[in-house]
Amino acid sequence: MVEIAVMGYGTVGSGVVEVLHKHAESIAGRAKAQIHVKYILDLREFPGSPYEQKFTKSFEKILSDTDVRIVVEVMGGLHPAFDYVKACLEHGKSVVTSNKELVAAKGAELLKIAQKNNLNFLFEASVGGGIPIIRPISQCLAANEVVEIAGILNGTTNFILTKMIREKTTFEETLALAQKLGYAERNPAADVEGLDACRKICILASLAYGKHVYPEQVHTEGISGIRPADVEYAAAWGGVLKLIGQVKRMKNGKIQIIVCPMFLSRESQLANVDDVFNGILVRGDSTGDVVFYGKGAGKFPTASAVVADVIDCVKHFKARKYLYWDDGSADYVENYLDNHVSLYVRAVTDDETLAFQNIENQIGAVTRLTRKGADPGEIAFVTKQATERELRQGLKTLLGLGVQVQNTVRIGEL
């Protein structure tokens, strides 16, 4: 029998305990050992719970118990999660986590400690919830050079954008609905400002290219600035609006990485990933495009991925799984302003004819877009490709020429 501890009894933690209990027999068959939850760490009381005797408020009890060989961390956040996970690895316990913030910020350090102590630190559930993505990249696609990864990595923002597209609602109205349905937190900043997607693309980039990418290195934009007009112009252009996390390796060894709203062509494999679903496209030099699709969050999908990692840990007590990346560096990520992009631009002007003359003088030929019901003086266009720095400088110059930019969105080539 293998004794484990679960730290955190929220949505995912309770799901992990329930899955381990409900499917105990089949899990034992796959793991070739019975898996028993000895402790559940939580500061709250759970009177009447069938697992009432397992609860403890003492992390030290878990740490000092040599029978506990695997610890599941599903508390979330960095503190005290990082200190607890680090201590567990230093005391001979493998760790499984769904904590994307922890892996994105401290993954290289914790993997190094796990390697030093011949232990496992596994985190399949940290990126796609129930969508398998860590294992496929590290194992199934290992023969490939990963050219690019791009994905819809946050179900809440995808739900909001899908509603805005289908029902022509505002961002504020749709966010309120997402909160009412339980898809968005009371404080939705991590989702709608792109922080959640940023952490996930950092983990994927670190795994694919072998060097840690820190969230603060990634230019991140959310969807709070998206208006119904932008959604309509995306349709007029021939596509849809999605929040995308994207990374690709450059010939100089550096990477380009960004999280931002993008116009995607309707032909893109990610264009039809709607509602709370996630889609992750991995472009390999041998396989071409491989897309992973499913619900990226939720109690049981995420718990399923966590339990799969627990089983993997049990099967690899004597032969550590190879999952590792090196520390990052300040010069590893290219400045996003040096990326070559096309931009969609929405602006207002008093003189449309003069405005487009000035626009083409400053940033070159553009493709004009129109929509029904546009306000007087509203214009929209898509630029040719250039470095983002050049395009932004050109748009800044337009302000003094009677063109006030209201919003910009990058054009995704996916």
N, C-alpha and C positions, 0 to 999 in steps of 0.2 A: 504494500500500500504506500502511496505517495501522499504525504501531508502537504497541504498548501494553505496560504493565508490570502484573504482578499481585503485590500485596503480601500475603503469607500463603498458605501451601500446606497448610492443614488440610483439613477436610471440604469446605467450600464452594470454597476456592481451587483445590484439585485438580479439583473438578467443573467449574469455569469453564474451566480449561486444557483439560480433556478435551472439553468441549462445543465449544469453539472449534476444536479440532483435528479432532474427529469430523465436525462439520457445516460445515467450512470453506467448502465450495463454495456451499451454500445460504445461509449467512450472508453471504458476499460478494455474492451476488445481491440480498439484501435491503438490505445496507448500501451497495451500489454501489461497494464497494472491498474489497480483500483486507485482513483483519485479522490481524496477526502479533504473537504474544507474543514480545517481545524479552528481557524480564527476568522472573524470578520471585524475589521477595525472601523469604528465610526464613533463620533462623539455623541450621537443621539441615542435615545432609548427606543427599543422596538418591542414593547410588551405584547405578548400574544403571538409573536412571530414563531413559526416552526423552527427557526434557527436561533432562537433567543439565547440558548446556552453557548453559542459560538461567539457572541459579540464581546468585544473588549475595547477599552479606550486607551490601552497601553501598547504603544508601538514597541517598547522595550521587551514586552512579553514575546512578541513575534520574533524580534531580532535575536533574542537569547535562546529560543527554542530550536535546538539542533535537529529536531525531527522535521521542521518545516524546510522543505527544499526549494519550493517555488513560491514567490510572492507576486500576486496580481495587483498592480497599482491602477485604480480607476477613480482616483480622487479628483484629478484634474488640477490645472494650475502648476506653478513652479514651486511654491512653498506651502507646505513642507514636503511636497512630493519628491523634489530633487534630493533633499537630504536623506529622506527615507530610502529611496531607491539606491542611492550611492552606498548607504550603510548596509543594505541587504546584499549588494554585490560584493562588498568588502568582507562580509561575514559568510560568504559561501553559499548564498541563495541566488538562484536564477530569478530573473524578473520578466514579467509580461506586462505590457501597458497599452492603454488606448489613448494615452495623454499626448496629443499632438504638440502642445505647447512645450512640454518637457523634451520631447525628442528633437523638435526643431531648434531649441535653444541649447540643449546639453547632450545631444546624441553622440557626438564624437568622444566626449569625455567619458560617458557611461559605457560606450562600446569598448573603449580602451581598458577600463577597469574590468569589464566582463571577460575580455580576452586574456588579460593578465592572470585572472583567477580561474580560467578555463570554465567559464559559465556562459549562460545564454542571456541576452537582453533582446527580447523580441517585441515587435510593435506593429503587427499586421493591421490592427484595428485603428491605428492612429491617422491613416490617410483616407481610406475609402469606407470606413465602417465595415459593413458586411461584404464590400467588394474586394476580392483578392487582388492585390496589386504589388505589395512588397515582395511576396514570395515569387510571383511570376517574373518580376524584373531581376531579382537576385539569382534565380535558378533557371526558369524556363527560357528567358531571353538572354541568358548569360553569354551565348555565342555571338551576340550582336554587339556592334557599336551603336549605342543609343544616340540617334541624330537629334531627336527632339521629343519633349513630353509637353503636352498641353491638355488642359482639362477644365471641365465644369466641376469644381471641387467643393461647392457649398450648396446644399439643397435649399436652404432658406432663401438665398438670393435668386436661385434659379426659379423657385416658386413665385417670387415677387415679379421677376421679369416675365415669366410665362403669363401670369395674370394680366400684367400691363399690356402684353402683346394681344392676348385673346379678348380681353374685356375692356381695353382702352381706359383703364383706371389710372389714377396717379400713384406715385411711389408711396406717399403718405397713407392713402386709403388701403393699399395692398399690404403695406407693413402692418397696419392695424389688424387686418384680417389674419396675417401670418401669426401675429402674437395671440390672437383669439383662438386659433387652431392649435397652438402649441408648437409651431415650427420656429418661431422667433422668441428670444428671451425678452424680458421686460426692458433690459438694456441690450439692444441688438447690435451694438457697435462692432463687436468681433465679427459678426456675419456681414452686415451691410457695408462696413468700411473695408472689407477685404482681408482682415487680419487672419481669420480662420483659413481662408484659401492660401494666404501667404505661408503660413506654417506648413501646410500640406505640400505645397510645391517645393519648399525648402527641403523637406524630408526626401521627396522623390529625386530632386536634383543631387542631393548628397549621396543617395544610394546609387544613382545611375552613373555619376561621374567620379565618385570616390573621394570627394573632398567636401567638408562641411560648409554649407551655405547658411548664414545666419539671417533671421527675418529682417533685421535692421539694414541688411545689404540690398534688400529687394524693394524697388519702387512699387508702392502699393496704392491703388485707387479702388474705392468701392462704388456702389451704385446709387448713393443718396442724391447725386447730382443729375440722375437720369430723369428726363421728363417725357410725357406721352409723345411730344413732338419728335423726340429722338427715336422712339420706337417706330413711329410712322415713317420717318425718313429712312430707317433701316430697311423697312419693307419696300419703300420706293427704290432703294438702291439694289434690292434683290436678295435680302437676307434677314437675319434676326440679330437681336442684341443679347449677348451673353457675358457673364463675368468669367474671365479666363485666367488661369494661372499657366504660365508658359516658360519653358527653359530650353535652351539649345546651346551646344558647345561650338565655339568658334575655332578657326584654324590656328589662332595664336594660343590656344589652350585655355583661354578664359571662357566664361559663360555669359550669355544674355539671359536675364530672368526678369519677369515682370508679372504683376497681378493687376488687371484692369478690365473695364468693360471693353468689348470688341464687337464690331460688326462681323458676322460670319455669313458667308454665302450659304444659300439654301442647300447647295450640294455638299457642304461640309458634313462629315460624319457626326459632328457634335451639334449641328443645327437643330436636330429633332430630339435632343435630350431635354425633356421638359419637366415641369412641376418640381417635386422634391428629389428627383433622380439626379445622379452624378454620372459623368462620362469622362473617362481618362484615355487619351490617345497617346500611345507610345510608338514612335517612328524608329524602327530599327533598320540598319543598312542591309540586312539579309531578309528580314520578315516583311519589310514595308510597314504599313500602318496596322496596329493591333489596338482595338478599342475595348475597354472594360466598362461595363454599364451596370447600374443597379442603385439601390437606395444607399446613400452614403452615411446614414446615421440611423438612429432608432435603437430601442432597447435590445431586441433580440438579434437583428443583423449584426450589431456591434459586438454583443456578447458572444455570438457564434464565432466571430473572428478571434476574440480573446481566448476562448476555450480551445480553438484549433491551435493557437500558439502554446497553450499549456500542454496539450497533447504532444506537440513537437518538442517541448522542453523535456518531457518525460522520456521520449524516445531518444533524446540526445544527451543524456546525462554523461555518457562515457565518450561521446564523440561530438564535441561542440559544433554547432552550426556556424558556417562562415558567413557572418554578416558584419560588415565593418566599413568605415570610411575614416579618412585622416582629418586632422584639424583644418579649418579654413584659413584664409588669409585676406587682408584688407584689399589687395589688388586683384582678387580672383574674379570679381563680378564687374563686367563692363558697365560704364555709365549708360543708363537707358537713353540719354539724349544723343548718344552716338549710334543708336540702333536705326536702321533704315526702315521707315514706315510710310504708309499713307494715312492721312487723317480725314475723318468726317468732321466738318465744321458747321455749326449753326450760329448765325449772327443776325444782328439787326442793323439797318441802315436807312437813311432818308432818301438816298438816290441809288437805286439798284443798278442802273446802267453804269454809273460812275464807279460804284463799289466793285463790280466785277472787273472793270478796267484796272483799278488799283490792285485788286487781288492778283490778277495775272501778271501785273508788273512786279509784284513783290515775291510771289511764290510759284509763278509759272501757270501753265494751263491747268484748269480744274474741270471736274464733271459736276454740272449743276443738278440739284435735286429739288423736286417740288412735292407738295402735299396739299390735299383739300383742306380748306378752312384755315390756312396759315394766316397769322396776324399781319396787318400792313407793315411792310418794311422787313419782314422776316425772310432771310435767305439761307440756303444750305448748299454745301458742295463737298466734293471729295477731292483731295489733292493727289498729285503724282507722288511717287516714292522719292524720299530724300531723307537725310538724317533728321531725327526729331528736333535736334538743336536748330537746324536751318529753318525748318517749318515754324517752330515756336518763335523764332526771331522775326520771321516774316509776318506772322499773325500779330505780334506785338506792335510792329510798325503800322499795321492797318488801323489801330486804335486812333492814331493821329490823322487818319485819312477818312474818318467818318464811318468805320466799320467796327461795331462792338461785338466781339465774340462772346456768345452765351454758353457754348459747350463744345467740347471736342471729344471724339471717340476714335480709337485706333482701328484700323482695318486688319482683321486677322486673316492670315493665309493658311487656313487649316482645312 
